[in-house]
Amino acid sequence: MTKTAKETLEIREILSDLIGEVTAKSLFASYGLFHQKIMFGLYQNNIFYLKAEGELASYLESKGAASYLAKQSQSPSTLNISSYYRLPKEITSNKKLYKQILEESLQQIRDQKLSEQLAKRNRIKELPNLSIKHERMLGKVEIYDVRTFQILGAKNAYIRLKKKGISAGVGIFWAFYAALENKNINLITTSEKENVLTRLNLALAEAGLRQIK
């Protein structure tokens, strides 16, 4: 067993029990903790710090979580470690809540990475599954760029088309959805489709539009 594996064994076992396999990598004076290649935590001097920003960070602070910077006089310059928090016992002693917080952190990181990837695309036609046809179609409902498309989301963009009376089958919606997930449309799982379709139909009903079967 390597030094890294040995010194992070306990925290990795705790976290792996909640979210699945967690690995560690030596990182400056601490260790980076990873799940599915996503770095979500720091481990130093037997203390675990979870990455959190925005509303999640505010929630953790309201529960008494302390920023990594609060305990450190120096820090690695390549990491924004102000966004890492030492969790209070109120969270770590509640397995269900602990798991929820970890999953929210991971989702937040995934969303941020996805947003950064999409931001590199200047034209809607450059997104996965889309073409100039889709770009022109969205332009008819005042969606001219990737940023606007991201903000509205596939569901609202699709509803705009339907309200405008523009012919758009469900295949168009799935192309939009997959594009904003930055993946091929064929990689959408059955369970994912079911969940997303349920939300789409609720939104269509609220907009007074016919639901999709």
C-alpha positions, 0 to 999 in steps of 0.5 A: 500500500502506498503512503497516499493510500495508507494515509487516506484509507479511513476517509476514503472508506467513509466517503466510498460508503456514501458515494462509491469509490473514492481515490486520492492523489498527493497534492502539495501538503495535502491530498486531493480526493476524487470520485469518477475523476472529479476532485471534490475534496482535500484531506490534510492532517486527518481533516476532510474539506469539501468543495462548495460554492454559491448556495451550497457554500452558504448552506454549509457556512450556516451550519458552521462549516469553516473554510480551509483558509480559516485554518491555513496561513499559506496555501497552494496558489494553483487551487481556489481553496477558499471554496473548500470547507471543513464540515461540522458534525451536524452533517458528518454524523447524519449519513443521509445528509452527508451523502446528499451534501457530497452529491450536491458538491459533485453535481456542482462541479460537473455543472461548472465543468460542463458550463466551461466546456460549452462556453468555448463554443461560439455558435449553436451549430458547433454544439454536439448533435446540432447544425445550422438548421438548429441554429436558424430554428432557435434564432426564430425564437431569439436564441442566437448564442450558446450562452442564451441557450444555456440559460434557457435550457433545452426545455424552455427553448423547445417550448418557445418553438412550440408556442411560436408554432414552429414544427419541432418533433421530440427528436429536436428536443432530445438533440437540444438536451444532449447538446447542452449536456455536451454529449452524443444523443445516443448516450442518453440512458433510458432512465434519464429519458424517462426523468427528463420527459416527465419534467418536459411534459409538466412544463408543456402542460403548464404552458398549455401545450400538448404533452409528449407520449 
